[in-house]
């Protein structure tokens, strides 16, 4: 990864479609009258819908709702319908059938045939039933993601029509598995999470300083103890295909090759004093090309993505120290060649292997400079611009490259180090603003951007901490790369929207089965900052939290959706906890009945069992803080069930 991490801590929008019965969010918001304006406001989604036209009425998901496929397109939509049924079933808590036919009240219809839409575009019509119509199965899939977000917030969705499509074709996440091994389950969770946000690209950085993370039959000696089997990769790629996520691998060469060179010290690049560099392979040795070719050819068939990332970053900063590279360059590229031509020649050699497999090579930008060689990287290579070293994005584009914006600011999340400025990302940055304020004359040469998780300090954060840390950067990136008009101008007001949209339905939660509070509408008396809204206390994610201002009293309230019997409440406090508080129930959110009181709260996890009461609304009402800060809950969980039911089983310990 970039040495800079160790030293320092205008969107391209598709042309508006002219479509009957559609209107912009601005037009909808201009409706006269307070009630009309509220009804016309676009629904809360991340990213925001590109167009929304409000209508009269609403749709409600019921216990009888089905997913109904247009018989003409049923075969094409069957797999995406099955995926949608799985996810919707998790949200609804029941099996959702998929049938062919005509949708009735409460059903969700999927169909194709809207060829006027862009490839990833869709039209969502909400009435007594819902219809998702697209020109491609990818567009239809994204329509189902929007619907999942809306139903996550409420079983009832206001009537209207959305027409939606992205500005950028690449939107996603990179993880540095070379330095820190991410479990298969974590990767699977994030494939689904990316899809929920309509992100579509997952970059696996599979080798670096601390590890080589792929099973190998050609070179088993280089494989780290923590690694992915080929079956693991096949499973992840298959899950990616199911969720319309492209999985792109990177084996970083010719630098950052520490784990490979530890097994092959004879290939390490030595300077004129004979000192070996543990990260650089010696490109003057034929055996170096043999080893790298073995790995590229072994893994190319494992990843069906149209891209292969060769890395090619941070290889040699002073070529004069390695006379063998100059000798190699002149022997292979002519008497006028420079030592740097050995690097450029390697890039083109690797690119030829990738192109022979029908794929496009990707590489980082920092090694491509002006005037230091007699040859240049092949123009078909897609360059990922992460910092303003060497050629500018415009100079790279002029040389024939497409240039992806992977800029340090604001997309780099470094364990134990720099983090994205998500506020600036959301309020100011666009995917066409490169590091150093650079831009492209033709923004279509830039496919998009990712959030990059770099593990320079692999033990500085756990997987759960990383997942919580990238939650809002991913959502900010989703909005900016989709390119639709924002629902709100400020990041502070975007955070509650993102919290309400929450995680994908399969996201692992801290609560047990039957948690009545999970993902239910949640409000509070106050929030410390916009980063800690009330909804984070019921999102099922132990890494996020609600936090109040520093005063008494304060409260957190959950709408359970209907009258429920409550026999257990679990409070998972952050450091700021409640010493004196009450657990209360209400039928209307106004008149409250207390079912538990304490004046000796201890913080941590408080599992309150043996409670008796019923109501639609539940709140924690704090009257005295246990610290000088406010009240802060990672999660509040509520258990019980419909009146007359047996209620939730109470374990021996929380």
C-alpha positions in Angstrom: 0.0 0.0 0.0 1.0 3.6 -0.4 4.0 4.7 1.6 2.2 8.1 2.0 0.0 6.3 4.6 3.1 5.9 6.7 4.2 9.5 6.3 0.9 11.4 6.7 -2.1 10.6 8.2 -18.7 17.9 -10.2 -20.4 14.4 -10.7 -20.7 13.1 -14.3 -24.5 12.8 -14.5 -26.4 11.0 -17.2 -28.6 13.1 -19.3 -32.2 13.4 -17.9 -34.6 11.0 -19.5 -37.7 12.3 -21.0 -40.3 9.9 -19.7 -44.0 10.1 -19.5 -45.4 10.5 -16.0 -42.0 11.2 -14.3 -40.8 14.4 -12.6 -37.8 15.5 -10.8 -37.5 15.6 -7.0 -37.4 19.4 -7.3 -40.7 19.5 -9.2 -42.3 17.2 -6.6 -41.0 19.4 -3.7 -42.6 22.4 -5.4 -46.1 21.2 -4.8 -48.2 23.8 -3.1 -49.5 23.5 0.5 -47.7 21.9 3.4 -49.6 18.6 3.1 -49.1 18.4 -0.7 -45.4 19.1 -0.3 -45.0 16.4 2.4 -46.8 13.9 0.2 -44.7 14.8 -2.8 -41.4 14.6 -1.1 -39.2 11.7 -2.5 -39.0 8.6 -0.2 -35.8 8.2 1.9 -33.3 6.0 0.1 -29.5 5.8 -0.2 -28.7 6.8 -2.8 -31.6 9.2 -3.4 -33.9 8.5 -6.3 -33.1 10.4 -9.4 -36.8 11.1 -10.3 -39.9 10.8 -8.1 -43.6 11.7 -9.0 -45.9 11.4 -6.0 -49.4 9.9 -6.4 -52.5 9.4 -4.2 -52.7 6.4 -1.9 -50.1 3.9 -0.7 -48.9 0.3 -0.9 -48.8 -2.0 2.1 -46.8 -5.3 2.4 -49.1 -7.9 4.0 -48.8 -11.5 5.1 -50.3 -12.5 1.7 -48.0 -10.4 -0.5 -46.3 -12.3 -3.3 -43.5 -11.6 -5.9 -45.2 -11.9 -9.3 -43.2 -12.3 -12.5 -44.3 -11.3 -15.9 -44.7 -14.7 -17.8 -43.0 -13.1 -20.8 -39.8 -12.5 -18.8 -40.1 -15.0 -16.0 -37.1 -17.1 -17.0 -34.8 -14.0 -17.2 -36.0 -12.7 -13.8 -36.2 -16.0 -11.9 -32.8 -15.8 -10.2 -33.2 -12.2 -9.2 -36.7 -12.9 -8.0 -35.4 -15.7 -5.8 -32.8 -13.4 -4.3 -35.4 -10.7 -3.7 -37.7 -13.3 -2.1 -34.9 -14.4 0.3 -34.1 -10.9 1.3 -37.7 -9.8 1.6 -38.5 -12.9 3.6 -35.8 -11.9 6.2 -37.4 -8.5 6.4 -40.9 -9.8 6.7 -40.1 -12.8 8.9 -41.8 -15.2 6.6 -41.5 -17.1 3.3 -42.5 -14.9 0.3 -43.7 -16.9 -2.7 -42.6 -16.2 -6.3 -45.3 -16.9 -8.9 -46.0 -16.2 -12.6 -49.0 -14.2 -13.5 -50.7 -10.8 -12.8 -50.1 -8.9 -9.6 -53.0 -8.2 -7.2 -53.3 -5.8 -4.3 -50.3 -6.2 -2.0 -48.1 -8.0 -4.6 -44.8 -6.9 -6.1 -44.5 -7.3 -9.9 -41.2 -7.7 -11.7 -41.0 -7.2 -15.5 -38.6 -6.1 -18.3 -39.2 -4.4 -21.6 -38.4 -0.7 -20.7 -35.6 -0.4 -23.2 -35.6 3.4 -23.0 -33.9 3.2 -19.6 -30.1 3.0 -19.1 -28.6 -0.4 -18.4 -28.7 -0.1 -14.6 -31.9 1.9 -14.6 -35.4 0.9 -13.5 -38.9 2.3 -13.1 -40.7 1.7 -9.7 -44.5 2.3 -9.7 -46.1 2.2 -6.2 -49.9 1.8 -6.0 -52.1 -0.9 -4.5 -49.4 -3.2 -5.8 -45.8 -2.4 -6.8 -44.3 -2.8 -10.2 -40.5 -2.8 -10.9 -39.9 -2.5 -14.7 -36.4 -2.3 -16.3 -34.6 -2.9 -19.6 -32.1 -5.3 -18.0 -32.1 -7.8 -15.1 -29.5 -5.5 -13.3 -32.0 -2.6 -13.5 -34.8 -4.8 -12.1 -32.4 -6.0 -9.3 -31.7 -2.4 -8.3 -35.4 -1.7 -8.2 -35.8 -4.5 -5.6 -33.0 -2.9 -3.5 -34.9 0.4 -3.4 -38.0 -1.4 -2.4 -36.2 -3.3 0.4 -34.9 0.1 1.7 -38.4 1.5 1.7 -40.0 -1.6 3.4 -37.2 -1.6 5.9 -38.5 1.7 7.2 -42.2 0.9 7.0 -44.6 -1.8 5.7 -46.5 1.0 4.0 -45.0 3.0 1.1 -46.6 6.2 -0.3 -47.8 5.9 -3.9 -45.8 7.3 -6.7 -43.4 6.6 -9.5 -39.6 6.6 -9.4 -37.3 6.5 -12.4 -33.7 5.9 -11.4 -30.3 5.2 -12.8 -26.6 5.8 -11.8 -24.1 8.3 -13.1 -21.0 6.1 -12.6 -20.6 2.5 -13.7 -18.2 1.5 -10.9 -19.2 2.1 -7.3 -17.9 0.0 -4.4 -15.3 -1.2 -1.9 -11.7 -2.4 -1.7 -10.3 -4.4 1.2 -6.6 -5.0 1.9 -6.7 -8.7 2.6 -2.9 -9.0 2.0 -2.2 -7.3 5.4 -5.3 -8.4 7.3 -7.3 -11.6 6.6 -11.0 -10.9 6.4 -13.2 -13.9 7.1 -15.4 -15.3 4.4 -18.5 -14.4 6.4 -17.4 -10.8 6.7 -16.8 -10.6 2.9 -20.2 -12.3 2.2 -22.0 -9.8 4.5 -20.4 -6.9 2.6 -21.3 -8.3 -0.8 -24.9 -8.1 0.3 -24.3 -4.7 1.9 -22.9 -3.2 -1.3 -25.8 -4.5 -3.3 -28.3 -3.0 -0.7 -26.7 0.4 -1.5 -26.7 -0.2 -5.2 -22.9 -0.5 -5.2 -21.5 -3.0 -7.7 -17.7 -3.4 -7.4 -15.6 -5.3 -4.9 -11.8 -5.1 -5.2 -9.9 -7.9 -3.4 -6.3 -6.8 -2.6 -5.1 -10.4 -2.0 -1.4 -10.0 -1.5 0.8 -7.5 0.4 3.4 -7.0 3.1 1.9 -9.5 5.6 0.3 -12.2 3.5 -0.5 -14.0 0.3 -4.2 -15.0 0.7 -5.0 -17.4 -2.1 -4.6 -21.2 -2.2 -2.0 -22.0 -4.9 -1.2 -25.3 -6.8 1.7 -23.8 -8.7 3.4 -22.2 -5.7 2.0 -23.5 -2.4 5.2 -22.3 -0.6 4.0 -18.7 -0.8 0.6 -19.1 0.7 -0.1 -17.7 4.2 -1.7 -19.7 7.0 -4.8 -17.5 6.8 -6.0 -17.7 3.2 -8.9 -18.4 1.0 -9.3 -21.7 -0.7 -10.3 -21.7 -4.3 -13.7 -23.0 -3.3 -14.0 -20.0 -1.0 -13.3 -17.7 -3.9 -15.7 -19.6 -6.2 -18.4 -19.2 -3.5 -17.7 -15.5 -3.1 -17.7 -14.9 -6.8 -21.0 -16.8 -7.2 -22.5 -14.7 -4.4 -21.3 -11.6 -6.1 -22.9 -12.6 -9.4 -26.2 -13.3 -7.5 -26.1 -9.8 -6.0 -24.7 -8.1 -9.2 -21.3 -7.4 -7.6 -18.2 -7.7 -9.8 -15.3 -9.2 -7.8 -11.9 -8.0 -9.1 -8.7 -9.6 -7.8 -5.3 -7.9 -7.3 -2.0 -9.8 -6.9 0.4 -6.9 -6.2 3.5 -7.0 -8.3 6.4 -6.2 -8.8 6.5 -4.4 -5.3 4.8 -5.3 -2.1 5.8 -8.9 -2.7 7.2 -9.7 0.8 5.4 -13.0 1.5 6.3 -14.3 -2.0 10.0 -13.2 -1.6 10.2 -14.7 1.9 9.8 -18.1 0.1 12.0 -17.0 -2.8 14.8 -14.9 -1.4 16.9 -15.5 -4.5 14.5 -13.3 -6.5 14.6 -10.3 -4.2 16.0 -7.2 -5.8 19.5 -6.3 -4.4 21.0 -2.9 -4.6 24.6 -2.1 -5.7 25.8 -2.8 -2.1 24.2 -6.2 -2.2 21.3 -5.4 0.2 18.0 -7.1 -0.6 14.7 -5.3 -0.5 12.1 -7.6 1.0 9.3 -6.0 -1.1 10.8 -5.8 -4.6 11.2 -8.7 -7.0 14.3 -8.5 -9.3 12.8 -7.9 -12.8 16.2 -8.5 -14.4 15.9 -12.3 -13.6 13.9 -14.5 -16.0 12.7 -16.6 -13.0 10.8 -13.6 -11.7 8.6 -13.5 -14.8 8.1 -17.3 -14.6 6.8 -17.1 -11.1 4.5 -14.1 -11.8 3.2 -15.7 -15.0 2.5 -18.9 -13.0 0.3 -17.0 -10.6 -1.5 -14.8 -13.1 -2.4 -17.8 -15.3 -3.4 -19.9 -12.3 -5.9 -17.4 -11.0 -7.2 -15.8 -14.2 -9.9 -18.5 -14.7 -10.9 -18.3 -11.0 -12.2 -14.7 -11.4 -14.7 -14.2 -14.3 -14.6 -10.4 -13.9 -13.5 -8.5 -17.0 -10.6 -7.0 -15.0 -7.3 -8.1 -13.5 -5.4 -5.8 -11.2 -1.6 -6.1 -11.3 -0.8 -3.5 -8.6 2.4 -2.0 -10.0 2.6 0.6 -7.2 5.6 1.8 -5.2 8.3 -0.2 -7.0 11.8 1.4 -6.6 12.2 5.1 -5.9 15.9 5.4 -7.0 16.7 3.3 -10.0 20.3 4.3 -9.9 20.8 1.9 -7.0 20.0 -1.1 -9.2 22.3 -1.2 -12.2 21.0 -4.6 -13.2 17.7 -3.0 -14.1 19.4 -0.6 -16.5 21.4 -3.5 -18.1 18.1 -5.5 -18.5 16.3 -2.5 -20.1 19.1 -1.8 -22.6 19.3 -5.5 -23.5 15.6 -5.8 -24.1 14.4 -2.3 -25.2 17.4 -0.7 -26.9 20.6 1.2 -26.3 18.7 4.4 -25.3 16.5 2.6 -22.7 16.4 3.8 -19.1 16.3 1.6 -16.0 12.7 2.6 -15.5 11.9 0.9 -18.8 12.4 -2.4 -17.1 9.3 -1.4 -14.9 7.3 -0.2 -17.9 8.2 -3.3 -19.9 7.0 -5.5 -17.0 3.7 -3.6 -16.9 3.2 -4.2 -20.6 4.3 -7.9 -20.3 1.8 -8.5 -17.6 -0.9 -6.6 -19.6 -0.3 -9.0 -22.5 -1.0 -12.0 -20.3 -4.2 -10.4 -19.1 -5.3 -9.3 -22.5 -4.7 -12.8 -23.9 -7.3 -14.0 -21.4 -9.8 -11.4 -22.7 -9.6 -9.1 -19.7 -8.5 -5.5 -19.1 -5.5 -4.7 -16.8 -5.8 -2.3 -14.0 -2.9 -0.6 -12.1 -2.2 2.1 -9.6 -1.0 5.5 -11.0 2.0 6.4 -8.9 4.6 4.6 -11.1 3.7 6.4 -14.3 5.8 9.5 -14.8 6.9 11.8 -17.6 10.3 11.6 -19.3 11.8 8.7 -17.3 11.5 6.0 -19.9 11.5 5.3 -23.6 8.3 3.2 -23.5 4.9 3.7 -21.9 2.2 1.6 -20.4 -0.2 0.2 -23.0 -3.1 2.7 -23.4 -5.7 -0.1 -22.8 -4.7 -0.3 -19.2 -7.2 1.3 -16.8 -5.2 3.4 -14.3 -6.4 3.9 -10.7 -5.5 7.4 -9.6 -4.9 7.4 -5.8 -2.5 10.3 -5.3 -1.1 13.2 -7.3 2.2 11.6 -8.3 3.5 11.6 -11.8 1.1 12.2 -14.7 -2.1 14.0 -14.0 -5.5 12.3 -14.6 -5.8 14.4 -17.8 -2.4 13.5 -19.0 -3.2 9.8 -18.4 -6.4 10.2 -20.3 -4.6 11.9 -23.2 -2.3 8.9 -23.3 -5.4 6.7 -24.0 -6.1 5.4 -20.5 -9.4 5.3 -18.6 -8.7 6.8 -15.2 -10.7 5.7 -12.1 -10.8 8.1 -9.1 -9.5 6.2 -6.1 -8.2 9.3 -4.4 -6.7 9.2 -0.9 -9.1 12.0 0.0 -11.8 11.1 0.7 -11.9 7.4 0.0 -9.0 6.0 2.1 -9.9 4.2 5.4 -6.6 3.3 7.1 -6.6 1.0 10.2 -5.1 3.0 13.0 -4.7 6.0 10.7 -6.4 8.3 8.3 -10.2 8.1 7.8 -12.5 9.4 5.1 -13.9 12.9 5.6 -17.4 11.8 5.0 -18.9 15.2 5.6 -16.7 16.7 2.9 -17.3 13.7 0.6 -21.1 14.2 0.9 -21.3 18.0 0.8 -18.4 19.0 -1.6 -16.6 16.1 -3.3 -17.7 14.4 -6.5 -16.3 11.3 -8.1 -14.8 13.5 -10.9 -12.7 15.6 -8.4 -9.4 13.8 -8.2 -6.7 14.1 -5.6 -5.0 17.5 -5.7 -8.1 19.1 -7.2 -7.5 17.5 -10.6 -10.3 16.8 -13.2 -10.8 15.3 -16.6 -11.9 17.2 -19.7 -14.1 14.1 -20.5 -15.6 12.7 -17.2 -16.8 9.6 -19.1 -13.2 8.5 -19.0 -13.6 8.0 -15.3 -15.7 4.8 -14.4 -16.2 5.7 -10.8 -14.8 5.3 -7.3 -14.5 3.0 -4.2 -14.0 3.1 -0.5 -10.5 1.7 0.2 -9.8 -0.2 3.5 -6.0 -0.3 4.0 -4.7 -2.5 6.8 -1.2 -0.9 7.4 -1.8 -1.7 11.1 -3.7 -4.9 10.9 -4.4 -5.3 14.6 -5.5 -1.8 15.1 -9.2 -2.6 14.4 -11.4 -5.6 14.4 -13.6 -6.7 11.6 -16.7 -5.3 13.5 -14.9 -2.0 14.1 -14.1 -1.8 10.4 -17.7 -2.6 9.4 -18.9 0.2 11.7 -16.2 2.6 10.5 -17.0 2.3 6.8 -20.8 2.3 7.3 -21.3 6.0 6.5 -18.4 6.4 4.0 -20.0 3.6 1.9 -23.3 5.5 2.1 -21.7 8.8 1.2 -19.9 7.2 -1.7 -23.2 5.5 -2.9 -24.9 8.8 -3.1 -22.1 10.6 -4.8 -21.4 7.9 -7.4 -25.1 7.4 -8.2 -25.2 11.1 -8.9 -28.9 11.8 -8.1 -30.0 15.1 -6.5 -29.5 14.7 -2.7 -32.5 14.6 -0.4 -30.7 17.0 1.9 -27.7 19.4 1.4 -25.9 18.7 4.7 -24.2 15.6 6.0 -25.7 16.2 9.4 -29.2 15.7 8.0 -28.1 12.9 5.7 -26.9 10.7 8.6 -30.5 10.1 10.1 -31.7 9.2 6.6 -28.8 6.7 6.2 -29.5 5.3 9.7 -33.2 4.9 8.9 -32.4 3.0 5.7 -30.1 0.8 7.8 -28.3 -2.4 6.7 -29.3 -5.1 4.3 -31.9 -7.6 5.7 -29.2 -10.3 6.2 -26.9 -8.1 8.2 -25.9 -9.8 11.5 -27.4 -8.2 14.6 -26.5 -8.3 18.2 -30.1 -9.2 19.3 -31.5 -12.7 19.4 -34.4 -14.0 17.3 -37.6 -12.2 18.1 -36.1 -8.8 18.9 -39.1 -6.5 18.4 -37.1 -3.3 18.3 -34.7 -4.1 15.5 -35.1 -1.7 12.6 -38.2 -0.2 14.1 -38.7 3.6 13.9 -36.8 5.1 16.8 -36.7 8.7 18.1 -34.8 10.4 21.0 -35.0 13.5 23.1 -31.6 14.6 21.7 -28.5 13.5 19.8 -24.9 14.4 20.7 -24.0 14.9 17.1 -25.4 13.9 13.7 -23.1 10.9 13.7 -25.1 9.2 16.6 -28.8 9.3 15.7 -31.5 7.4 17.5 -32.0 4.8 14.7 -28.5 3.4 15.4 -29.7 2.0 18.7 -32.1 -0.4 16.9 -30.1 -1.2 13.7 -28.8 -4.5 15.1 -25.2 -3.4 14.7 -23.2 -3.5 17.9 -20.6 -1.2 16.4 -23.0 1.8 16.0 -24.7 3.8 18.7 -27.1 6.6 19.8 -25.7 9.3 22.0 -27.6 12.1 23.7 -26.5 15.6 24.8 -24.9 16.0 28.3 -28.0 16.7 30.4 -30.9 15.1 32.3 -33.5 13.9 31.6 -33.2 12.1 28.2 -35.2 9.4 26.5 -35.0 6.9 23.6 -38.3 5.7 22.1 -39.1 2.8 19.8 -42.3 2.3 17.8 -43.0 -1.5 17.9 -45.5 -1.1 15.1 -48.4 -2.6 17.0 -49.4 -3.5 20.6 -46.9 -6.1 21.9 -46.5 -7.9 25.2 -43.0 -7.1 26.7 -41.3 -9.4 29.1 -37.6 -8.6 28.5 -35.4 -5.6 27.5 -31.7 -5.7 26.9 -29.7 -2.4 27.1 -26.2 -2.5 25.6 -24.6 0.7 26.9 -21.6 2.5 25.6 -19.2 4.1 28.2 -21.9 6.8 28.8 -24.6 5.0 30.6 -27.8 5.6 32.7 -27.5 5.3 36.4 -31.2 6.1 37.1 -33.7 5.2 34.4 -37.1 3.7 33.7 -38.4 1.4 31.1 -41.9 2.5 30.0 -44.7 1.4 27.6 -47.4 3.5 25.9 -50.3 2.9 23.6 -50.1 6.3 22.0 -46.6 7.6 22.6 -47.9 10.2 25.0 -49.2 8.5 28.2 -46.6 6.2 29.7 -46.7 3.2 32.1 -43.4 2.3 33.9 -42.5 -1.5 34.0 -39.0 -1.2 35.4 -37.2 1.4 37.5 -33.6 1.4 38.7 -31.4 3.9 40.6 -28.3 1.8 40.5 -27.5 1.2 36.8 -24.1 -0.2 36.1 -23.7 0.2 32.4 -22.3 -2.6 30.2 -25.0 -5.1 29.1 -28.1 -4.9 31.3 -30.5 -7.8 30.7 -33.9 -6.9 32.3 -36.0 -10.0 32.6 -39.4 -10.8 34.2 -41.0 -7.6 32.9 -44.8 -7.4 32.6 -46.7 -5.0 30.3 -47.9 -4.3 26.8 -48.0 -1.4 24.4 -47.1 -0.2 21.0 -44.3 2.2 22.1 -41.4 1.5 24.5 -38.9 4.0 25.8 -35.9 4.2 28.1 -36.4 7.3 30.2 -33.1 8.4 31.9 -33.2 10.7 34.9 -29.6 10.6 36.1 -26.4 9.9 34.0 -23.7 7.5 35.2 -20.9 9.7 33.8 -20.3 13.3 32.9 -21.4 12.6 29.3 -24.9 11.9 28.1 -26.7 8.6 27.6 -25.3 6.3 24.9 -26.7 2.9 23.7 -25.2 0.6 21.1 -28.5 -1.3 21.1 -31.8 -1.6 22.9 -33.5 -4.9 22.4 -37.1 -5.7 23.2 -38.6 -9.2 23.5 -42.1 -10.6 24.0 -44.8 -10.9 21.3 -48.4 -10.3 20.4 -50.8 -10.2 23.4 -51.8 -13.7 24.4 -48.6 -15.2 22.9 -46.1 -17.2 24.9 -43.5 -14.4 24.6 -39.8 -14.7 24.0 -37.8 -17.4 25.9 -35.5 -15.8 28.5 -32.0 -17.3 28.6 -30.2 -17.9 31.8 -27.8 -15.0 31.0 -27.8 -12.1 28.7 
